[in-house]
Amino acid sequence: MQVELLSNEIDIKKYLKNLNVDSGGISIMGAKATHHIILLRGLHVGAANILKQDALSVGADLAVPRGTVTAKTPYVDAILIATTRELEKLSRKELAQPFGLKEVAKKFQEILKIKSPSKVEIMGIINANDDSFFKESRFNAKSAIEAIKKMIKDGADIIDIGGVSSAPSAKIVSKEEELERVKPILDIIQAQRLYKEVEFSIDSYEPLVIEYALKCGFRVVNDITGLRSDEVCKLCASNGAKAIIMHMQGTPQTMQENPEYENILGDVYTFFEQRVEKAKFFGVKDIVLDVGIGFGKTLEHNLMLIKHLRHFSTLGHPLLVGASRKSMIDKISPSLASDRLSGTLTLHLEAVKNGASMLRTHDVYEHVQALKIKKALDEI
């Protein structure tokens, strides 16, 4: 006899199927193999005591502060530890309970609906400005087209074209100058019909620039202001364009001046809820959410967002992460932007593990290769 310790990352249903377990057993045991750790903030103490007992009754557990059973404080934070099977039972039980537990049950049901992305898209970066923090991403019209064709060959799914740096303290550029920078590239993309070979995204929040890009065959609007402008919303809706809503605290000129949050996960989540509602009001149907790594965040904020990215999956939209060669890597392992590829891959693969379905990167070939290796490991 042999005893083998298997990874927690395996596809348990595949292993059960290989054992010739019946389909009903696969479903039940598969649900028992996945664990959820859920932090509940500001839970009514009455709700905490009820949820604690209900959790124990289904085999789960709820960690609560001392004094909860005697209602020492009116509200508490708690951590629920449950398998998928246990969470399913709890989500039904709490629908009939008081103290706000009905809303908690609905959140549990949203969590249960989360599915890992079937495909991860790679978005390549092309900058038509001369002050991008990573000089290797700066191109003029001719070199940009060469780079675009190489990215297509390397396996890019989307190519993001921008004419203004959004790095901390970047200089302000007029919308006319921004259009002048990107126009030669957009014109060639349209003339050569390159939009037939790959999807193109315009990295802008200026309606003038976005409208021109959409006329040139672009189908994605990458807006670092998160659809702050009503005009951008209207352009996305009328053209059937995909809108990438990014979170940023402040502006590129101010965002890194001591960024603070009451709760980074909760604050970004609330922002997304509001902007998604706005987008839908204007008729935008195709939405991607970008947590905005490096845009008004400390190192700890950035790491928290990547580590707990799945929290945003309950919003029901694809998630984009763009940590490519950013200074957060330098803060962990001192390095120039040109030496941060390995750090980028580590952050991005962690993001994919946690639910990202789109990666914005300067290094298309390396990311495509890394995802192929990851897929091979996942399939074992």
C-alpha positions, 0 to 999 in steps of 0.5 A: 500500500502507498499513501500519497499527500495530494495538493489542495489545488487539484481538480478533486472532481477529476480525481473522484471520477478517475476512482469511478465514484458515482456522479452523486458522490462526486458532486457531494464530495467535491463540495466538501473539498473546497473551503471558504474563509469569509470575514464578516465585518460589523455583524450584529452580535445576535446574528453572530450568536445565531450564525455560530450555532447554525455553523456548528450544526452543519459542520462549519465554524464561526470564529467570534471575539470573546464576549460575543455570547454575552453580547459584550458589544452590539456589533462584532467581526467574525470569520466563517470557515466552511466547505462549499457543502456547508455554505450551501446549507447555511445560505438556506438556513440564514434566509429565515433568521433575523438581525440581518442574516437574510442579507448575509445568506444572499452574500453566501449565495453570491459566493457559491456562484463564483466560477473560475475563468475558463480563459485568461486573456493577455492584454499587451501594452503600447504607449505612444508617449515618451514618459511611460515609466517603462521605456521599452513600452514607448513607441512611435507609429512605425515601431508601434505597428511592428510591436503590435504585430509581434504581440499578435504573433506572441499570442496577445488577445487584446492590445491596449494603446495609450498616449498619456502616462498615468504614472504617479506625478505624470504631467497633464496632457491636453486631449488634443495632444493626446489624440495627436500622439495616438492618431498615427497608430490608430490610422495604421491599425484601421488602414491595415485592418489589424482589428480583424486580427486582435481586439484593440483597447484605447487607454484613455478617459477623454471622449475625443480620443475614445470616439476616434479610436472606436471609429478606427475599429477599437472595441475596448475602452480602458478608463482609469477614471472608472467611467467618471465621464457620462460622455464616455459611458454614452460612447461605450453604450452606443458603440457596443464597446467593452468598458474597463472600469478601474479604481483609482484614489485621487488622480495620477498627480495626487494618488500616491500622496499618503493613500488611505482607506477605511477598508481597502476591499470594502471601499473598492467594492463599493466603488465598483458597485456604484460605477457598474450601476452607472454603466448599466444606467447608460446601457453599457453591457460589457464590463470588466473591473480593474482594481487599479494596482498602484493607483492610489494604493500602498504596497500593502493595499496592492498585495491585499487586492491581489491576494483577496481578488476573488472578493470582487468576483461576486460582482459578476464581471471579469477581473483585470489585473495590471501589475506589470513591472510596477514599483510595488515590485521594487518595494519588495525586491529593489530593482529597475523597471527593466528587471521586474519581469519575474516579479510581474509573473509572480503577481499575475499568476497569483491574480489568476489563481484568485480569479483574474481573467485578464492580465495587462502586461508589457511582456506578452510572450512570457505571460502566454508561456507562463499561462500554458505551464499553469494550465498544464499543472492544473490539468494534472 
